Amino acid sequence: MTQNDRQLHLRIEALEDRLTKLETSLAAGRPEPEAPTVPAPSPLDEDFSITSATGMTGTHMVFLLGRSIMVLGGAFLLRFTTESGVLPPLVGFGLGLTYGLVLIGLANRVGRSQTGEGIVHGLTGIMVAFPFLYETIVTLKLVSPIIGGLALALLTGAGLFTAWQRRMRLLAWGFTIPALGLTVALGFATGRPILFSALLLAMGAGTVLLAYTRGWHLKRWLVAGVVNLVIFRLSVMAADQATGTSQGDLSAAAVQNLCLSLMAVYLGLFVYRALVQGRGARAFDVAQSVAVLLIGFGGALRLTEATGSGGQMLGLIALLAGVGGYILAFTVIRQKHGRGRGFFYFASLGLVFLLLSSRATAHGTVLSVIWLSLGLAMAALGGRFDRVTLRTHSVVYLLLASVQTGLFISTIDAFTAGADTTWHQPGLMGVAALVATAGAAFILARLRGERETNRWRKAPRLLTLLLVVPGLTQLAVMALVSLTGESPPTADPQIVAAIRTGVLSVLAIGLALLARRPVLQELRWLVYPVLVLGLAKIVVEDLRLGNPLGLFFAFGMIGGALILAPRFMRRPQESKVLEESKVPGNSEIQ
């Protein structure tokens, strides 16, 4: 090898070393190759097959169908052996019940991992158990209605518990609808409607709990509607039988207990929802509360009146419920959740139950005195502790007392009845109701007065004044008519019309003057309605009578009221500002 060749060889080796080092450095700094990106499947590309929907292949479903048919065949074999006497009746019934429970248990166990298969087992159990129960109770009469009812409750409870535990909504519907229909059918077929109505009530409680824990709301509406209808029908039948208008063997006491149970179960669940779960009242709670008060308490009250016994106990129950509703609303619910739906719900329950309690235990004058006392008490408590809810309830009690005493109808007669008809008179209790209502208005004005700034919080005081003002004007009309020497139905229609117009005109002016005081500023809202009422009265009554002299006085009085009332309604400060604005040079725009 020549010298040149040796140098060339050395240069090539140096070049190879440099290339090796360069490749090594590039390999150290080069990022890892990215994995090929696979586009996500579009929702339109998904396979909406039976397998993806149920988690089972078609072959598996055919297998389950065949097994379910074999299970049904075994149920018919069990019925044959029991009906033919091969097995004793109680043994056959027990085996059939066990057969259904085993299928429900299998649905529970399998549903832990395979929901679709668990539902199939549960539906198979329904097809086996419910027809078997009807046949053994009604057709074959192998067991008594009580034992059959207990078996029905056991199967339904086990099925709904399985559906709740494994979150199988379809299975819950599968047990609810057949059990609902079978319970109603057994109640009529066995002649034991009270027993199976109690089972319906238990089912209603179960569906409410399913709604609270799983959010399955629709089933409770369905079951509650059926329960309400059945118990309402039973209460009507029992009341008719107690009064002798129809024949039957329903126990009035048992039906009354059923009515009270309807009220206790649903209202108890609503209390549980508010206190334990801390949730407010929803549409179902309000609607079903109204239903159970009308059907439950109303049915019990009707049976009490029909039988003539149990009224005091019913009144005591309602009294305790009313006091409890107020306590829950103003203590626990208000402190935890504020003035939300739950607060108004329980406060309204307190109001309704106190009204029902007094209605169940008292009548006539005594009932009027109770409602007037409640109205004054609520006004005092609401004003003292600044509770607008209690002040509103005070108006409700006073309004009902006005209706009960006849003050309401006599006020209407004083302004609308003809002079040739007999008017209703308020009587002593009507005057007492008017005095009590005026006292409530004074209490609210005295305790709250100018401290109330919110317009809506002033509403109870305005409503109370709306009860007082018509009553006072009624007394004025009747007194002036009596001064003429005649009284309806022999009074002069033209004189009566003029008196009414004059009273309304003076009333508008008087309200305007009283509204100048801060504590009675709500009366400002009544001035213009009274003026409008006076004008309408002239058109309807005075013009119809057509007496020129009477029309002269009518138009003069209402015209004077239209001029004076707005002026008198202005406060001194407002009048001063208005007068200063009219002086030349004081206007802001020259």
matplotlib code that plots the C-alpha trace (Angstrom):
import matplotlib.pyplot as plt

x = [0.0, 1.4, 1.6, -1.3, -3.5, -2.8, -3.8, -7.0, -7.9, -7.3, -9.5, -12.3, -12.1, -12.3, -15.3, -17.0, -16.4, -17.9, -21.0, -21.4, -21.2, -23.7, -26.2, -25.8, -26.5, -29.5, -30.9, -30.7, -32.6, -35.3, -38.9, -40.6, -42.8, -46.4, -49.0, -51.3, -54.5, -57.7, -60.7, -63.4, -66.4, -69.3, -72.5, -74.1, -71.7, -72.6, -74.4, -77.8, -78.4, -80.2, -76.8, -75.7, -79.1, -79.5, -76.1, -77.2, -76.8, -79.7, -78.8, -78.8, -82.2, -83.7, -82.2, -83.8, -87.2, -87.1, -86.2, -89.0, -91.5, -90.4, -90.8, -94.3, -95.0, -93.8, -96.3, -99.2, -98.1, -98.1, -101.6, -102.8, -101.4, -103.0, -106.4, -106.6, -105.9, -102.5, -101.1, -103.0, -104.3, -102.0, -98.9, -99.7, -100.2, -96.9, -95.0, -96.5, -95.6, -92.1, -91.8, -92.5, -90.1, -87.3, -87.7, -87.6, -84.5, -82.9, -83.6, -81.9, -78.8, -78.4, -79.3, -76.2, -74.1, -76.6, -79.5, -81.3, -81.3, -82.4, -85.4, -86.3, -86.3, -88.3, -91.0, -91.2, -91.8, -94.7, -96.3, -96.1, -97.0, -99.9, -102.2, -101.5, -102.6, -105.9, -106.7, -106.0, -107.8, -110.8, -111.4, -110.2, -110.7, -107.7, -106.8, -108.6, -108.4, -106.2, -103.5, -103.8, -103.4, -100.3, -98.9, -99.6, -97.9, -94.9, -94.4, -94.9, -92.6, -89.9, -90.2, -90.1, -87.2, -85.3, -86.0, -84.9, -81.7, -80.6, -81.9, -84.2, -86.9, -88.6, -89.0, -90.5, -93.2, -93.6, -94.5, -96.4, -99.1, -100.1, -100.1, -102.2, -104.8, -104.8, -105.3, -108.3, -109.7, -109.3, -110.9, -114.1, -114.0, -113.4, -115.7, -112.9, -112.3, -110.9, -108.2, -107.0, -107.4, -104.9, -102.5, -103.0, -102.1, -98.9, -98.1, -98.6, -96.1, -93.6, -93.8, -93.3, -90.1, -89.0, -89.4, -87.5, -84.6, -84.4, -86.2, -88.9, -91.7, -94.5, -95.4, -96.4, -98.9, -100.5, -100.8, -101.9, -104.7, -106.0, -105.7, -107.6, -110.4, -110.9, -110.9, -113.2, -115.6, -115.5, -116.1, -119.2, -120.6, -120.0, -121.6, -124.7, -124.9, -124.6, -127.5, -129.6, -129.8, -128.1, -127.5, -124.2, -121.9, -119.1, -117.8, -118.0, -115.3, -113.0, -113.5, -112.9, -109.6, -108.7, -109.4, -107.2, -104.5, -104.5, -103.9, -101.3, -99.2, -98.8, -98.4, -95.9, -93.9, -93.9, -92.7, -89.9, -88.9, -88.7, -86.9, -84.7, -83.9, -84.1, -86.1, -89.0, -92.5, -93.0, -96.0, -96.9, -96.7, -99.0, -101.5, -101.6, -101.9, -105.0, -106.4, -105.8, -107.3, -110.4, -110.7, -109.1, -110.2, -113.3, -114.4, -113.7, -115.7, -118.6, -118.6, -118.5, -121.6, -123.3, -122.7, -122.9, -119.7, -116.0, -116.1, -114.2, -111.4, -111.2, -111.1, -108.2, -106.3, -106.7, -105.8, -102.5, -101.7, -102.4, -100.2, -97.5, -97.6, -97.1, -94.3, -92.5, -92.8, -91.6, -88.9, -87.2, -88.1, -87.5, -84.2, -82.8, -84.2, -85.6, -89.0, -89.1, -91.7, -91.4, -92.1, -95.3, -96.4, -96.3, -97.6, -100.6, -101.1, -101.3, -103.9, -106.0, -105.9, -106.9, -109.8, -110.7, -110.3, -112.7, -115.1, -115.2, -115.8, -118.0, -120.9, -122.9, -122.0, -119.3, -117.5, -117.7, -116.2, -113.3, -112.5, -112.7, -110.4, -107.9, -108.0, -107.2, -104.5, -102.8, -102.9, -101.3, -98.6, -97.9, -97.6, -95.5, -93.0, -93.1, -94.5, -96.4, -97.6, -99.4, -100.9, -102.2, -103.7, -105.4, -107.2, -108.3, -109.8, -111.6, -113.0, -114.4, -115.9, -117.5, -119.1, -120.1, -121.8, -123.7, -121.8, -120.6, -124.0, -125.7, -123.1, -123.8, -127.6, -127.0, -125.5, -127.1, -130.5, -133.7, -135.6, -138.7, -136.9, -136.0, -132.4, -130.2, -129.4, -125.9, -127.2, -125.3, -122.6, -122.2, -121.5, -119.1, -117.3, -117.0, -115.7, -113.1, -112.0, -111.6, -109.6, -107.3, -106.8, -106.0, -103.5, -101.7, -101.5, -100.4, -97.7, -96.3, -97.4, -94.9, -92.1, -93.5, -92.0, -92.4, -95.7, -96.4, -95.9, -98.6, -101.1, -102.5, -103.3, -105.0, -107.0, -108.2, -109.3, -111.1, -113.2, -113.8, -114.8, -117.7, -119.1, -119.1, -120.7, -123.3, -124.3, -124.4, -126.7, -129.1, -129.1, -130.0, -132.7, -134.3, -134.3, -136.7, -139.4, -139.5, -137.3, -137.0, -139.1, -141.3, -138.7, -138.7, -136.2, -135.3, -134.4, -132.4, -130.5, -129.7, -128.6, -126.2, -124.7, -124.3, -122.6, -120.2, -119.3, -118.7, -116.7, -114.4, -113.8, -113.3, -110.8, -108.9, -108.7, -107.7, -105.0, -103.1, -102.0, -98.9, -100.3, -103.3, -101.7, -102.9, -106.4, -105.1, -105.5, -109.2, -110.2, -110.3, -112.0, -114.7, -115.2, -115.4, -117.9, -120.0, -120.0, -120.9, -123.8, -125.2, -125.3, -126.7, -129.2, -129.8, -130.3, -132.5, -134.9, -135.0, -135.9, -134.6, -134.3, -132.6, -130.2, -129.5, -128.4, -126.5, -124.5, -123.8, -122.5, -120.4, -119.1, -118.1, -116.4, -114.4, -113.2, -112.5, -111.1, -108.0, -107.2, -107.8, -105.7, -102.6, -100.4, -99.6, -96.1, -97.3, -99.9, -97.2, -94.9, -97.7, -98.7, -95.1, -94.7, -97.6, -96.1, -94.5, -90.7, -90.5, -90.7, -87.5, -88.3, -88.6]
y = [0.0, 3.3, 6.3, 7.9, 4.9, 4.8, 8.5, 7.9, 5.0, 7.1, 9.8, 7.3, 5.9, 9.4, 10.1, 7.0, 8.0, 11.4, 9.9, 7.5, 10.3, 12.4, 9.6, 8.9, 12.6, 12.7, 9.6, 11.0, 14.2, 12.7, 12.4, 9.0, 8.3, 9.1, 6.3, 6.5, 8.4, 6.4, 8.7, 8.3, 6.5, 8.8, 8.3, 7.5, 4.6, 2.9, -0.4, 0.0, -3.7, -5.8, -6.8, -3.2, -2.3, -5.3, -6.6, -10.0, -11.8, -13.0, -16.6, -15.8, -14.1, -17.1, -19.3, -17.1, -17.2, -20.9, -21.2, -18.7, -20.8, -23.9, -22.0, -21.1, -24.8, -25.7, -23.2, -24.9, -28.3, -27.0, -25.6, -28.9, -30.9, -28.5, -28.3, -32.1, -32.8, -34.4, -31.7, -30.3, -26.7, -25.0, -27.0, -26.1, -22.5, -22.4, -24.0, -21.5, -18.6, -20.0, -20.5, -16.8, -15.7, -17.9, -16.2, -12.8, -13.8, -15.1, -11.7, -10.0, -12.1, -12.1, -8.4, -7.5, -8.0, -8.6, -6.2, -7.5, -11.1, -10.0, -8.2, -11.3, -13.4, -10.8, -10.5, -14.3, -14.3, -11.7, -14.0, -16.9, -15.3, -12.9, -15.1, -17.9, -15.7, -14.7, -18.3, -19.6, -16.8, -16.2, -19.1, -22.1, -20.4, -22.3, -19.6, -16.8, -13.2, -12.3, -14.9, -14.1, -10.4, -11.0, -13.1, -10.4, -7.8, -10.1, -10.7, -7.0, -5.8, -8.3, -7.3, -3.6, -4.0, -6.0, -3.3, -0.6, -2.4, -3.2, 0.0, -1.8, 0.8, -1.5, -4.2, -1.7, -0.8, -4.5, -5.1, -1.9, -2.1, -5.8, -5.5, -2.4, -4.0, -7.3, -5.5, -3.6, -6.7, -8.8, -6.1, -6.4, -10.1, -11.2, -8.7, -7.3, -3.9, -2.3, -5.0, -4.5, -0.8, -0.9, -2.8, -0.1, 2.5, 0.6, 0.4, 4.1, 4.7, 2.4, 4.2, 7.6, 6.2, 5.0, 8.5, 10.0, 7.5, 6.7, 9.6, 7.4, 9.9, 8.8, 5.6, 7.5, 9.7, 6.6, 4.7, 7.8, 8.4, 4.9, 5.0, 8.3, 7.1, 3.8, 5.3, 8.1, 5.5, 3.5, 6.7, 7.6, 4.0, 3.8, 7.2, 6.2, 2.9, 4.7, 7.1, 4.2, 5.4, 2.2, -1.4, -3.0, -4.3, -1.8, -0.8, 3.0, 2.9, 0.9, 3.1, 6.2, 4.7, 4.1, 7.7, 8.9, 6.5, 7.9, 11.3, 10.1, 8.0, 10.7, 13.7, 11.6, 10.9, 14.6, 15.5, 12.9, 14.4, 17.9, 17.0, 14.1, 14.8, 18.5, 19.1, 21.5, 20.6, 19.7, 19.5, 16.0, 16.9, 19.8, 18.0, 14.9, 16.9, 18.6, 15.2, 13.6, 16.5, 16.4, 12.7, 11.6, 14.2, 15.1, 11.4, 10.9, 14.1, 12.9, 9.6, 11.3, 13.4, 10.3, 8.2, 11.0, 9.9, 10.5, 14.3, 15.3, 12.8, 14.0, 17.6, 16.8, 15.0, 18.0, 20.4, 18.6, 18.4, 22.2, 23.1, 20.7, 22.3, 25.8, 24.6, 22.8, 25.8, 28.5, 26.5, 23.7, 24.5, 28.3, 27.9, 25.2, 26.3, 29.8, 31.0, 28.6, 26.2, 23.9, 26.8, 27.9, 24.3, 23.5, 26.9, 26.3, 22.8, 24.5, 26.9, 24.2, 21.8, 24.5, 25.3, 21.6, 21.1, 23.9, 22.8, 19.2, 20.2, 23.4, 24.9, 28.1, 30.8, 28.8, 28.2, 32.0, 32.8, 30.4, 31.8, 35.4, 34.5, 32.8, 35.9, 38.3, 35.9, 35.6, 39.3, 39.9, 37.3, 38.3, 41.9, 41.3, 38.9, 40.4, 37.3, 38.3, 34.7, 34.8, 38.2, 36.7, 33.8, 36.3, 37.7, 34.1, 33.4, 36.8, 36.4, 32.9, 34.3, 37.1, 34.5, 32.3, 35.2, 36.5, 39.8, 39.1, 38.4, 41.3, 43.7, 42.5, 43.1, 46.6, 47.7, 45.4, 44.1, 45.9, 48.1, 45.8, 42.7, 41.5, 42.2, 39.9, 41.5, 41.2, 40.4, 40.4, 38.0, 40.0, 43.1, 41.2, 40.0, 43.6, 44.8, 41.9, 42.7, 46.3, 45.3, 43.2, 46.1, 48.4, 45.8, 45.5, 49.3, 49.8, 47.1, 47.5, 51.0, 53.1, 50.5, 48.4, 49.6, 46.7, 47.0, 43.3, 43.0, 45.7, 43.5, 41.8, 45.2, 46.3, 43.1, 43.5, 47.1, 45.7, 43.6, 46.5, 49.3, 47.4, 46.4, 49.9, 51.3, 48.6, 49.7, 53.3, 52.5, 50.4, 53.1, 55.9, 53.8, 53.1, 56.9, 57.4, 55.5, 52.6, 49.5, 46.9, 45.4, 48.5, 51.2, 53.8, 52.6, 56.2, 57.1, 53.9, 54.7, 58.2, 57.0, 54.4, 57.0, 59.5, 56.8, 55.9, 59.6, 60.3, 57.0, 58.1, 61.5, 59.9, 57.3, 60.2, 62.1, 59.0, 58.0, 61.2, 59.5, 57.3, 54.4, 54.3, 55.1, 51.8, 53.4, 55.5, 52.3, 52.2, 55.8, 55.5, 52.0, 53.5, 56.4, 54.0, 51.9, 55.0, 56.0, 52.5, 52.5, 55.7, 54.1, 50.8, 52.0, 55.8, 56.3, 53.3, 54.8, 58.1, 60.5, 64.0, 65.1, 61.9, 62.3, 65.9, 64.7, 61.6, 63.5, 66.3, 64.0, 61.8, 64.9, 66.5, 63.3, 63.3, 66.8, 66.6, 63.1, 63.5, 66.9, 65.5, 62.5, 64.7, 65.0, 68.5, 68.3, 67.3, 70.1, 72.7, 71.6, 71.7, 75.2, 76.4, 75.0, 77.1, 80.4, 82.3, 82.2, 79.0, 76.8, 75.0, 75.6, 79.3]
z = [0.0, -1.0, 1.1, -0.7, -0.3, 3.5, 3.8, 1.8, 4.1, 7.2, 5.8, 5.1, 8.7, 10.1, 7.9, 9.2, 12.8, 12.2, 10.6, 13.4, 16.0, 14.0, 13.8, 17.5, 18.4, 16.0, 17.5, 21.0, 20.2, 17.8, 19.2, 19.3, 16.3, 17.0, 16.9, 14.0, 15.0, 14.5, 14.0, 16.7, 15.4, 14.6, 16.5, 13.1, 12.7, 16.0, 15.8, 17.3, 17.5, 20.1, 21.5, 22.1, 23.6, 26.0, 26.4, 25.2, 21.9, 19.8, 20.7, 24.4, 24.1, 22.4, 25.1, 27.8, 26.0, 25.9, 29.5, 30.5, 28.5, 30.4, 33.7, 32.7, 31.9, 35.3, 36.8, 34.9, 36.1, 39.7, 39.2, 37.8, 40.7, 43.2, 41.4, 41.0, 44.7, 44.2, 46.5, 49.5, 48.8, 51.3, 50.0, 46.4, 47.3, 49.3, 46.4, 43.9, 46.1, 46.5, 42.8, 42.2, 45.0, 43.6, 40.2, 41.8, 43.8, 40.6, 39.0, 41.9, 41.7, 38.0, 37.7, 39.7, 36.6, 33.7, 33.9, 30.8, 31.9, 35.4, 33.9, 31.9, 35.1, 36.9, 34.2, 34.1, 37.8, 37.3, 34.6, 37.0, 40.3, 39.7, 37.6, 40.2, 43.0, 41.3, 40.5, 44.0, 45.7, 43.5, 41.2, 43.3, 46.7, 48.1, 50.6, 52.4, 51.1, 54.1, 53.2, 49.6, 50.3, 52.4, 49.6, 47.1, 49.4, 49.8, 46.0, 45.1, 47.9, 46.8, 43.2, 43.8, 46.2, 43.5, 40.9, 43.4, 44.4, 40.8, 39.4, 36.9, 36.1, 33.6, 36.2, 38.6, 36.0, 35.4, 39.1, 39.7, 36.9, 37.4, 41.2, 41.0, 38.7, 40.7, 44.0, 42.8, 41.2, 44.3, 46.4, 44.4, 43.7, 47.4, 49.0, 51.1, 49.7, 52.9, 53.1, 49.6, 49.7, 52.6, 50.3, 47.7, 50.2, 51.1, 47.4, 47.1, 49.9, 48.2, 44.9, 46.7, 48.2, 44.8, 43.5, 46.5, 46.2, 42.5, 40.8, 39.3, 39.6, 37.2, 39.1, 42.2, 40.3, 38.8, 42.1, 44.1, 41.6, 42.0, 45.8, 45.9, 43.7, 45.6, 49.1, 47.9, 46.5, 49.8, 51.9, 49.8, 50.0, 53.8, 54.4, 52.3, 54.2, 57.6, 56.7, 55.3, 51.7, 50.5, 51.6, 52.3, 55.0, 55.0, 58.4, 58.8, 61.5, 59.3, 56.3, 58.5, 59.7, 56.1, 55.2, 58.1, 57.1, 53.6, 55.1, 57.6, 55.2, 52.4, 54.7, 56.8, 53.7, 52.8, 56.3, 55.9, 52.6, 54.1, 57.4, 56.4, 52.7, 53.2, 50.0, 49.3, 48.3, 44.6, 42.4, 43.5, 47.2, 46.8, 44.6, 46.7, 49.9, 48.5, 47.5, 50.9, 52.7, 50.6, 50.4, 53.6, 56.1, 54.2, 54.0, 57.7, 58.5, 56.4, 58.1, 61.5, 60.6, 59.2, 62.3, 64.8, 66.7, 66.5, 65.8, 68.9, 68.2, 64.6, 65.7, 68.1, 65.4, 63.1, 65.9, 66.6, 62.9, 62.5, 65.4, 64.2, 60.7, 62.1, 64.4, 61.6, 59.2, 61.7, 63.4, 61.6, 58.0, 58.3, 60.1, 57.7, 54.3, 54.8, 53.3, 50.4, 49.1, 52.1, 54.5, 52.7, 52.3, 56.0, 57.0, 54.7, 56.2, 59.6, 58.4, 56.7, 59.7, 62.2, 60.0, 59.7, 63.4, 64.2, 61.5, 62.9, 66.5, 66.3, 64.4, 64.2, 66.6, 68.3, 65.0, 64.2, 67.6, 67.1, 63.7, 64.9, 67.8, 65.5, 63.2, 66.1, 67.5, 64.1, 63.6, 67.0, 66.5, 62.9, 63.9, 67.0, 65.5, 61.9, 60.2, 57.1, 56.7, 60.0, 59.1, 55.8, 57.6, 59.9, 56.8, 55.8, 59.3, 59.4, 55.9, 56.7, 59.9, 57.9, 55.6, 58.6, 60.4, 57.4, 57.3, 53.8, 52.3, 54.1, 52.8, 49.2, 49.8, 51.1, 47.8, 45.2, 46.5, 45.3, 47.7, 47.2, 48.5, 52.0, 52.9, 54.9, 58.3, 59.8, 63.3, 66.5, 65.3, 62.1, 64.0, 66.3, 63.2, 61.9, 65.3, 65.4, 61.9, 62.7, 65.8, 63.7, 61.3, 64.3, 65.7, 62.3, 62.0, 65.5, 65.6, 62.1, 61.1, 59.3, 59.7, 56.8, 53.6, 51.2, 49.3, 49.3, 53.0, 53.4, 51.6, 54.7, 56.3, 53.1, 52.8, 56.4, 55.6, 52.6, 55.0, 57.4, 54.9, 53.2, 56.5, 57.9, 54.7, 54.9, 58.4, 57.2, 54.3, 56.5, 59.2, 56.7, 55.0, 58.4, 59.1, 56.2, 58.1, 55.6, 55.3, 52.5, 51.1, 51.4, 50.9, 48.1, 45.4, 44.5, 48.0, 48.5, 45.3, 46.4, 49.9, 48.3, 46.0, 48.9, 51.1, 48.3, 47.7, 51.3, 51.6, 48.8, 50.5, 53.9, 52.6, 50.9, 54.2, 56.3, 53.7, 54.6, 57.7, 57.2, 59.1, 56.9, 53.6, 52.1, 51.9, 49.0, 46.9, 47.6, 46.7, 43.0, 42.9, 45.2, 42.8, 39.8, 41.7, 42.4, 38.7, 37.7, 40.2, 38.7, 35.3, 36.4, 39.1, 39.2, 35.5, 35.3, 37.9, 35.9, 38.7, 37.8, 41.4, 42.4, 39.4, 40.5, 43.9, 42.5, 40.0, 42.4, 45.1, 42.9, 41.1, 44.3, 45.4, 42.1, 42.8, 46.5, 47.0, 44.9, 46.6, 50.1, 49.3, 48.9, 52.0, 53.3, 51.9, 48.5, 48.4, 49.4, 46.6, 44.1, 45.1, 44.9, 41.5, 40.3, 41.4, 38.5, 38.6, 40.6, 37.5, 36.6, 32.9, 32.1]

ax = plt.figure().add_subplot(projection="3d")
ax.plot(x, y, z, "-o")
ax.set_aspect("equal")
plt.show()
